[in-house]
């Protein structure tokens, strides 16, 4: 297996993770996002060059307006008093998908562990404290198994939940 960054001239092969939105992003939008410096996408390739999985990363933040007062107090306790801000820097996993052919083999968790290590090792380019994701409701258990926590336990979005991983715990 090989992990590569998607470039605008890369010839994408068919990919199906079982979710039309995630498939569509990779096949129709990922190159444009890279060209416009909105998000960078990484492909996990198999021995034959097939796309096993992919993820996209972009800049993000956890801000006071994303939380309620109790949750924001919890975030503020992570920092010394003189370092309290209205938001804290993060890197967002904008998309994360594993091919249906490879689901259920633990590759998603292995790739997530790799993402955590890669972004923390490259933090010397730009500081951040959290890894965030807007998880589909069906994917929340996966992210919880990978040590992500809900930003709001009473989030009322019917499709996703904002979650975070504190990079300090690596």
C-alpha positions in Angstrom: 0.0 0.0 0.0 1.1 3.5 -0.7 -0.3 6.9 0.5 -0.1 9.7 -2.1 -1.4 13.3 -2.3 -3.9 13.7 -5.1 -2.6 16.1 -7.8 -4.6 17.8 -10.5 -3.0 15.6 -13.2 -3.6 12.3 -11.3 -5.8 10.0 -13.3 -8.4 8.8 -10.8 -9.6 5.2 -11.0 -13.2 4.2 -10.1 -13.9 4.3 -6.3 -17.0 3.2 -4.4 -17.3 3.4 -0.6 -21.1 2.9 -0.6 -21.9 6.6 -0.1 -22.7 8.7 -3.2 -21.6 12.0 -1.6 -18.2 10.7 -0.6 -17.7 9.0 -4.0 -18.8 12.2 -5.8 -16.4 14.4 -3.8 -13.4 12.3 -4.8 -14.3 11.9 -8.4 -15.7 15.4 -9.1 -14.5 17.9 -6.5 -11.2 16.9 -4.9 -8.9 18.1 -7.6 -10.7 21.5 -7.8 -10.4 21.9 -4.0 -6.7 21.2 -4.2 -6.3 23.6 -7.1 -8.0 26.4 -5.1 -6.1 25.4 -1.9 -9.3 24.6 0.0 -8.5 21.0 0.9 -5.8 18.5 0.1 -6.8 14.9 -0.6 -4.7 11.8 0.1 -5.2 8.4 -1.6 -4.3 5.1 -0.1 -3.5 2.9 -3.1 -3.3 -0.9 -3.3 -0.7 -3.0 -5.1 -2.6 -2.6 -8.4 -3.0 1.1 -8.0 -6.7 0.8 -6.9 -8.0 3.4 -4.4 -8.4 1.6 -1.1 -9.3 4.7 0.9 -9.0 8.5 0.8 -9.3 11.5 3.1 -9.2 15.2 2.7 -7.7 17.7 5.1 -8.4 21.5 5.5 -7.9 24.1 8.2 -10.6 24.6 10.8 -11.2 25.9 14.3 -13.3 25.1 17.3 -14.9 28.4 18.3 -17.1 29.6 21.2 -20.1 29.9 18.9 -19.8 26.2 18.0 -20.4 25.2 21.6 -22.6 25.9 24.6 -21.3 27.5 27.8 -20.6 24.3 29.6 -18.6 22.8 26.7 -16.7 26.0 26.1 -15.6 26.1 29.8 -14.3 22.5 29.3 -12.3 23.6 26.3 -10.9 26.7 28.2 -9.7 24.4 31.0 -7.3 22.8 28.6 -5.3 26.0 28.4 -3.6 28.4 30.8 -5.7 31.4 31.7 -3.6 33.8 29.6 -4.2 31.6 26.6 -8.0 31.8 26.5 -9.2 32.7 23.0 -12.5 32.8 21.2 -11.4 29.9 19.0 -8.7 27.3 18.9 -6.9 26.1 15.7 -7.7 22.7 14.2 -7.2 20.6 11.1 -10.5 19.2 9.8 -10.9 15.8 8.2 -13.3 17.0 5.5 -13.8 13.6 3.9 -12.8 10.1 4.9 -13.8 7.0 3.0 -12.8 3.4 2.7 -13.7 1.3 -0.4 -16.5 -1.2 0.1 -14.0 -3.9 -1.0 -11.8 -3.2 2.1 -14.4 -2.3 4.7 -14.5 -4.3 8.0 -10.7 -5.1 7.8 -9.5 -2.4 10.2 -8.0 -0.3 7.5 -10.1 2.8 8.5 -8.7 2.8 12.1 -5.2 2.2 10.8 -5.5 5.1 8.4 -6.9 7.3 11.1 -4.0 6.5 13.4 -1.7 7.4 10.5 -3.5 10.7 9.9 -3.1 11.6 13.6 0.6 10.9 13.5 1.2 12.6 10.2 -0.5 15.8 11.1 1.1 16.0 14.5 4.6 15.5 13.0 4.0 18.2 10.4 2.7 20.7 13.0 5.9 22.7 12.6 4.4 24.3 9.5 1.3 25.6 11.3 0.2 25.2 14.9 -3.1 23.5 15.7 -4.5 21.7 18.8 -7.4 19.7 17.5 -8.3 17.3 14.7 -12.0 17.8 13.9 -14.6 16.1 11.8 -18.3 16.6 11.0 -19.1 12.9 11.3 -22.1 11.3 9.5 -24.4 9.9 12.2 -23.6 6.4 11.0 -19.9 7.0 11.3 -20.0 8.4 14.9 -19.2 5.0 16.5 -16.1 4.7 14.2 -14.8 8.1 15.4 -15.6 7.3 19.0 -13.5 4.1 18.7 -10.7 6.3 17.4 -10.9 8.5 20.5 -12.8 11.4 19.0 -15.3 13.2 21.3 -18.5 15.1 20.6 -18.2 18.9 20.7 -21.9 19.0 21.8 -23.7 16.0 23.2 -27.1 17.6 22.4 -26.2 18.6 18.7 -29.5 18.8 16.8 -28.1 18.4 13.2 -30.0 15.6 11.7 -27.0 14.4 9.4 -23.7 15.0 11.2 -22.0 15.5 14.6 -19.1 17.8 15.1 -16.3 15.8 16.8 -12.7 16.4 17.9 -9.5 14.7 18.9 -7.1 16.5 21.1 -3.7 16.1 19.4 -1.9 16.6 22.8 -2.9 13.0 23.7 -0.6 11.4 21.0 
